[in-house]
Amino acid sequence: MALIVHKYGGTSLGSIDRIKAVAERVHAARKTGDNIVVVVSAMSGETDRLLGLANELSEVPAPREIDVLLSTGEQVTIALLSIALKERGCDAISYTGGQVRILTDNAHNKARILDISGQHIKSNLAAGKVVVVAGFQGVDEEGNITTLGRGGSDTTAVALAAALKADECRIFTDVDGVYTADPRLVSRARRLDTITYEEMLELSSLGSKVLQIRSVEFAQKYRVKLRVLSSFEEGPGTLITEEDESMEEAIISGIAHNKDEAKLTIVGVPDKPGIAHSILGPIADANVEVDMIVQNVGADNLTDLTFTVHRNDYDKALAILKATCENMGAREVTGDISIVKISVVGIGMRSHAGVASKMFNALAKEGINIIMISTSEIKISVVVHEKYLELGVRTLHSEFGLEQES
């Protein structure tokens, strides 16, 4: 008898009919003899609705009270799904994060899981029940409700799977797996049967929306087998696991893209030790994350430094950089929000040379100019003008032989 953790997001639970459909799927899985733990998000739109109510009362609601408020969204879905399961003759019991005793730190709105007590869950599983757990939430040492931030329900599911030593954690979503590229851009994108933790981490960090980075990090740390499946159709999905010899030997597993990029350049700053920290330190102090960085070799003891940030942080970073420019006596600051990042990802890069050359040549043939380049052991990213996004992704997808067979 296997222990399987299911996780269903807000879209999968967005209406009573969809909750019924999830109940049917869970009931069918239980009838195979597997022990099932289900982690759920709030119904789609509910978290935004609750935040809207809070913002009508206060411009800056207290973080502790926001956690109390938002946690009610998942409390609704655990109860409704448990009711639906019982209606089908499937014994089920619901638990909030606090009842399970998902212990977190006290960083409200972005708490980190410290420990999970699986005793309640194990005893109910032994009694033949399906256990339905509220994702996205826990409690701190003082019993205050906390929430885990973006992607928190995925993180809850993986953490529970680790704590319970589950055989697999299945993330049910609105896509049927991980694809070699976004199917909305590349019609012949192919669903991957398997992908490594490392590749999934890179794809997630580079713009893939299938899984949140924190949940993949957790899965890799505790060696939890993750599977991404569709809530709306049957299929094997994509298994995310450790690298092994039986996995596909493709050099490149996927092409990722990110539209949320903006570029900033400070021109003509003194070329001396510590200059990068002097420029980027104030950016970091403002809680703005920097992605790619290029520092040019300067002339006349001057240099230029270019970096990218999330497009939402562009105005804030630009204002900080202009102040830095004035303090340093730099020549000017320039910016550009009409850029995108395209990346190729694959563990095969470790043992194959020439991937970068092949990538750059393919883009050059299409007249796509590369603005910035960044590399790691298993990925190469380039920044290009946003008008080349679709052409660039399709070109690289074809160049590296990722197309599905006709």
N, C-alpha and C positions, 0 to 999 in steps of 0.2 A: 504494500500500500504506500503510494507516494504522497508527499505533502507538497501541495502546489499553492502558491500565493497568486491571486488574481488582483489586478488593479484596474479600475474603471474610472475614466475622467469625466469631466462635466458634460461633454458632448454626448457620451455614451449613456448618461443618466438625465438628459435634458428634458424629459417628459415622462408622464406615467407609462405611456406605451413603451418607451425605451427602458424604463426600469423593469417592466414586465419581461422584456426581451433579455435583459441581463439576468434576471431571475431564472429564466428558462435555460440560459447557457450554464449558469452555475449549478442548477439542479441536475442538468445532464452530466456535467463533470463529476458531481458527487455520486451519481448512480454508477459510474465506472469503478467506484471503490476508493478513489483518491480522497484524502483529507484536504479540505479547501478552506483557506483564509482569504477573505475578500477585503481589499482596501478601496475606499471610494473617495472621490472628490465631491464638492458641492455641485448641485445642478448648474448647468451652464448659465452664466449671467448672474447667478445669485451673489457671488462675492462682490462683483461690481455694484450690484443693487445695494448691498449692505454698506459698502464704502460710501456710496452716494448719500445714504441716510446720515451717516456720521458727518460727512462734509457739509451737510445742510445745517448742522448744529455747531460746527467748529471748523475753523480753517486749519487748525493743527490738533486733531483729536489725540488724546493720550494713547501712546502705543499699547499700554496694558489693556485699556478698554477696547481698542481695536481688535486685539487678539480674542477677547471675550466675545465680541460681536461676530467676528468672522468664523469662529469655531462652530457657530450654530448652523452654518450652511451644511457642513458634513454631518452634523447630528441629525438633520432632517433626512439625508439620504441613507444613513445607516439604518434608521428606523423604517423608512419606506421599503428598502430592499429586504430587510428581515421580514416585514409583513408579507411582501410578495412571495418570498421563499416559503414561509409557513403555509401560505394559501395553496402552494403546490405540493404540500406534504413533505417539505424539506425542512427539518428542524434547524433553526438558526437563532443566533443571539447577537445583539449589537453591542459594541463597546466604543466609547469615546477614547481619545488618546490618553486622557487622565485615568480612565478605568483600567486600561491595559497597563498603565504605568510606563508610558514612554517618557523617560526622564530627559529633560533638555537643560541647557544653560538658561540664563534669564534675559537673553537678548531678544526682547519682544519684536515681533514682525519678521525676524530672521534668525530664529533660534537654531542651535545645533543639537543633535541627538547625542546624549551621553551614555544612556543605558536603556535597555528594554527588559522588563520582566515578562516572561512568556508563560507564567504559571497558569493564569486564568485561561489563556488560549489553549494550552496543552490539555487542561482538564476537560474543557468543553469539546475539543477534538476527540478525546478519548471516549466521550459520551456520545459520539456520532453526530455532533452539531457542526454546521457551517458557522464560522465566526466572521462577523462583518465589522470592520474596524474603520473608524474615521481617520482619513489621511490628513496630512498638513498640520497636525497639532500634537501637543504634548503638554507636560506640566514641568515647572521647575521645582527645586528643592523645597520651596515654601508652598507648593500647591497651586501657584498661579498658572492659569492657562497661557500657553505660548503657541505661536504658529511658526512654521518653518520657512516661510518665504516662497518665492517662485519655484514651482516644481516640487513643492513639499510633499504632495501625495505620492509621487514616484519614489521620493526618498524614503517615505514611511514604508512603502511596500518592500523596497529592497532591504531596508534595515530589519523589518520583521522577518523576511526570508533568511537573513543572516542569523538573527537571534534564534530562530526556530530550526535552523539547519534544513531549510526547505530544499526539495529536489530542483525546483525551478520557480522563478518569479515571472509571471506573464503580464505584460503591460498591454492592455486592450485600449486601442485608440481609434482615430478615424482614418488611419492608413493601415495597409496590410503587411507592413514590414519596412525595412530600410532599403532604399533604392540607390542605384549607382549615381543618380542625379535626381533633382527635383522633376517628377513626371510632368509638372505643369510647364516646364521649360523644354524638357527632352522627352518626346513622345515614346521613344524607344528605350527609355531608362529601364533597367532590369532590377527586379527584386533580388536581394542577396539572401542565400540560404543561411550563411553564417558570416560573422564579422568579429574581429577581435575587440577586446575592451579598448586597447590603444587607438585603434582606428575609429571606434565609435566616439571616444573622447575628443579626438581631433575633429571629426565631422560635427559634433555638437558644438564645439567651441568656435567652429568656422561658419556657423549659420544654419546647420541642419536643426529643424524644430521637432524631430521625432522624440528625442529624450533630453531631459535636462542634465547638465554636466554633473551635478552633485550626485544624482542617482547612479550614474555610470561609474563615478569615482568610488562610491560605496560598494557597488557590485564587484569592481576590480579588487578593492582592498580585501573583501571577505570572500572572494571567489564565488559569488552568486551567479548562477546561470540566468541570464535575462532573455526573454523572448518577446518580441514586439509583434502583435497581431491586431487584426481588425475586429472591432466590436460588431460590425454589420455584415460580415461575410466569413465563411469558413476558409481556412487555409493554414499552412504551416508557419507562416510568419518568418521572422529572421531571428536566429539564435545569436546572442552576443556572449562570447565566452573567451577562454584562453586560447592562444595560438597553439595549433598542433599540426602534425605532419599531414593529416588527412584533409586539412582545409584547402580551399581553392588556392592555386599558386599564381594568381594574377598579381602583376606588379602593382597595379593601381586598383583599389577597391571602389573608389567613388570620387565624384567631383562635387565640391561644396561651394556655395556662394553666400555672400553677405551684402545686402543692400544698405545696411545701417552704418556706413563708414563715412568719415570726413577727414580731410587732410589739412594740416597746419604746418607752415614753414616760417622759421625765423632766420633772416638773412643777415650776414655780416656781423657775427658775434665774435669776440676774442677767442682764438684757438689756443686754449690752455687747459690744464688739468682741472676737472671739476665743473667744466662749463655745462655738460649735459645735466648734471644734478641741479645746477643753478636754474636751468630752464625747466626741467621736468619736475623738480621738487615742489614748486607751488601748484603745479597741475595735480600731483598726487595728493597734496594737502587739501585740495578742494574735492577729493573723492572722485576724481575723473580718471578712469582707467585708460592707459595708453596701450595701443596694440603694436603696430609696426613702427620701427625707428630707423632712420637713415641719417648719418652724419657725413657730410661731404668733406673731402680734403680741400682746405681753403687756401687762398693766396693772400699774401701780405698779412700773415698771422691772423686772418679772419676765416671763419667757417660758417656753413649753413647747416641747420638741423631741421629735419622733417619728421613728423610723426602723425599717426592716425588715432582718432578717438571715435566713440560712438556718436552718430549724427545728433542724437539728443543732447549731447554734451558740447556740441560745437561752439555755441554762442558763449557759454561759460569759459571754455578753454581759450577761445579767441580773446576775450577780455583780459584774462590772466596773462596771456602771451604778449599782448600789447603793452601791458604795464611792465612786464619783464624787459621788453624791447627798449622801452624808455629808460629804465634803470641802467641797462647795460650799454646804452648808446648804440644799439644795433641799427642796421640800415632800414629794415622794414619787416613787417609780418604779412604773410599772404595765407589764404585759406581756400578750400575747395570742398563743396559738399556734393559735387556731381561725380563721385567715384564709387566703385564697388570692388569687392575682393573676391577673387576666384581661386580655389585651391584644389590641388590633386592630393589624394590621401591613399597610402597603401604601405603595408609592412614589407611588401616586395622591394621597396626602394633600398632596404638595407643590403640586399645582395645583388642589385642590378644598377649598373652605372648608366649614365646618359639620359635619365628621366628629365632633368632640367633642360638639357639641350633639346630634347624632343618636344617638350612643352613650349619653350620659347620659339622654336622654329615653326610650330603649328600656328601659334598666334601671329607671328610675323607674316606668314603666308596670307593671312586674312586681313592684314593691315592694322592689327591691333597693337597699339603702342603700350609698353609696360612702364608704369610710373614708379612702382616700388616692388621689391622682392623680399620675401622672408622664407626661411627654410627651417625644418627640424629633421630629425632622423627619418620620419615617415610622412612628411608633407612638404609641399612647396606652394606658397601663396604669392599671388601677384595682385597689385592694385592697377586697375584700368579705368578708363572713362565709363560711366554708367551706360552709355549708349551701346557699348560692346558686350553687355552682360550676357544676353541670350546667345549671341554669336560665339562668344568665348566659351561658354559652358558646353554648347553643342559641339564646337570644334574639338575641344579636349576630350569629350565623351567618345567621340568617334575615333580620334587619334589613338587613344589608348585601348581601343577594342572592347568598350563596355556595352555596346549595343546588344539588345536581345535579339535572338535569332528570329528571322522572318517566318 
